[in-house]
């Protein structure tokens, strides 16, 4: 029984050694395979790089050769054009007219709208005021009363177109008229200066004299031009 145990232990140890050897062999094979794969990849990269350089150089040489050929052809074409220039082509008037007709648009043209012109408004011109200074006598006005025919003549004095004084000469045929005229004339003279016009009020009891006085006063103002 002891011998059998030793035999089992010896067989177990032998199996372990075999397994370790097999594992080592497998590991060594994997390493070799990895090295071979890497070497192959490096060789492929180097070969591709060399091929790329060779192809690039050949491509550049081909481009240079093509450029030289194009330059020579261009030089030859210029030389030929210089010695064989075609005569100018004349364009007839009909062709020009046809081109002009073709360029005209067939769309309707809308005329521009012109806004109405408003004439300027000219303000009325006010004539300059005339300044009048002087003495002016009106016409002699006759007026009839129950006592007879009487007369009155008004004279005014102007300074810068303003009445500064008014006087009147008169004639009466009877005492009653003389009394009325003597009392009314100073009142009428004062009203003419105050009103600075012929628009004066009538003196009570001397209506006929007042009307004749106003007519003579207006005539004096008209002669003055104010």
C-alpha positions, 0 to 999 in steps of 0.5 A: 500500500505504501508503494502504491502511494509513492507510485501515485505521488511520482506519477502526479509529479511527472504530470505536473512537470509535463504540464509545465513544459507544455505551458512553456512550449506554448508560451514560447510559440506565442512569443515567436508568433508575435515577433514574426507578426511584428516583423512582418508589419514593419517590413510591410510599412517600410515597403509601402513607404518606399513605394510611396516615395518612388511613386511620388518622385515619378509623379513629380517627374511626370508633372514636370514633364507635362508642364514643360510640354504645355509651356512649349505648346503655348510658346508655339501657339503664340509664335504661330498667332503672331505670324498668322493673325486673322483679319478683323471682322467688320460688323454691319449696321444691321447686326448692330441694330439687331443686337440693339433690338435684342437688348430692348426689354419687352416689358411695359415701361411705367412713366415716372409720376411727377408730383404736382408743383404748388406755386409759391405763395407771394405775400401781399406787398404793403406799401411803405407808409408815407409821412406827411407834414404841412398845411392843407386847405379844403374846398369851400362848402355852401349850406342853406339855412332858413336865414340864407346861404352860409359857407365854411372852409377848413384848413388843417396842419399835419405833422408826420401825417397827424392832424395837429391843428384845424381852423375854419373860415366861414360866412353867414348872412344873418345874425342867427347863423353867425351866432350858431357858427361862432359857437360851433366852429371851436368844438368842430376844430377840436374834434378834428384833432382828436379824431385825426380824421373827418369822422367827427360827431355833429354839434347839437343845433349846428347840423348843417354847419357840421355836415359842411365842415366835414366835407371840407375837412375830408377834402383837405385830408385827400389833398394831403395824401394821408 
